[in-house]
Amino acid sequence: MIRTTSGRRAGRAAVALAGAALLALPAGCAAASATAAGGPAAKNVILVIGDGMSDTQILASRYLDRGRDEPLAMETVPHRARAATFSADDLVTDSAAAASSMGSGTLVENGSLNVTPEGASTLDETLGVLAKQAGKGVGLISTRDIANATPAGFASSVPDRDLQSEIAGQYLDNGIDVLLGGGESFFLPAGTAGDHCAADETDRTDGRDLFADYAAAGYTVARDRDQLLAADGDRLLGVFECTDMNYDRERTPVEPTIAEMTDAALATLSRDDDGFFLMVEGGMIDPAAEDNDGANAMGDTIALDRAVERVLEFAQGRDDTLVVVTADHEAGGMALVFEERAEETFTAADGRPIRIAWATNPGHTGAPVPVRATGPGSERFDGFVGTEHLRDLYGVLRTAQHGG
């Protein structure tokens, strides 16, 4: 049980962390070195993203969940690196620009998804579209709405991340096989009540019922946890909230855990003999950290780690699956501090106090993010020297699954 006491909110600094000043190598550098190491090695690629999660969120969550000395599952992943996260127009990125860097290797302005500052689409370079062109399955999971910025960065292209109704339709057009998260609002015509949305909360202005369209295209459609757990098919759409899903500590009975969504995606995608690309996002870490809500920031990081456990169990004993765990940016400027600076205090699993202070309220920071990897191609991250960017992560993932 989380026990918390309020502390003094003193000395808040609304500044980006110094890690943002890292300079990136050109996007092709990592890909070029990977090409020299050989052709495609990974039949399957699983990318796990903690939105807003950096080293401090991970460390604090370990203390809360397991105590000081027992690592989280994500901390056991052997190959490690760091990456800068800036966008084309700011040293501090938003999730859309970060997802575009990871999803298509493109440096875009904040708010844009796979559209260059000059207006060119890079949809055909996204890892999701490339995997489909190679005959592989593709899955996207998020605890936010499934048309939100991070999943969209891997299989869609729009000039404005708020075009979520368009993104939801692009997923169908692009043949994405598994979609799991929130966002019922973007699948139903405006004025139509759904399982999770009231009639005045639905968003589509084109009159399309995307649930019907997906079903007609052969998808199993799940609208609650029980339906997800019973799903058995080659293509799967699961939408469990009107917009974002709830924090893991506040989940309702109709919402599956992110680990359960990961299990369902792996069961579906692993039927594809050609392999798959799967992106799993713990999306609600970010709003919790932005709101300086340590309980939910750690709670959703721990929930994401349960999904990492499932991914590592899937990959164990296989030589064909690359697993990468990272983040798109840091949020909140979370710090572990002495008692006199603490704004929140929690009790760790081993009884020690976890004292937290925050640098931004709300907002992201420009801190670098950790990258952890295992499986074929993961050794390529050992060549990262500390000046790499999320675009270089894309280069490694693309080359590992598709060759140079």
Buried (B, 14 or more C-beta within 10 A) or exposed (E): EEEEEEBEBEEBEEBBBEBBEBEBBEBBBBBEBBBEBEEBBBBBBBBBBBBBBBBBBBBBBBBBBBEEEEEBBBBEBEBBBBBBBBBBBBBBBBBBBBBBBBBBBBBBBBBBBBBBEEEEBBBEBBBBBBBBEBEBBBBBBBBBBBBBBBBBBBBBBBBEBBBBBBBBBBBBEBBBBBBBBBBBBBBBBBEBEBBBBEEEBBBBEEEBBBBEBBEEEEBBBBBBBEBBEEBEEBBBBBBBBBBBBBBBBEBEEBBBBBBBBBBBBBBBBBEBEEBBBBBBBBBBBBBBBBBBBBBBBBBBBBBBBBBBBBBBEBBEEEEEBBBBBBBBBBBBBBBBBEEEBBBBBBBBBEEEBBBBBBBBBBBBBBBBBBBBBBBBBBBBBEBBEEBBBBBBBBBBBBBBBBEB
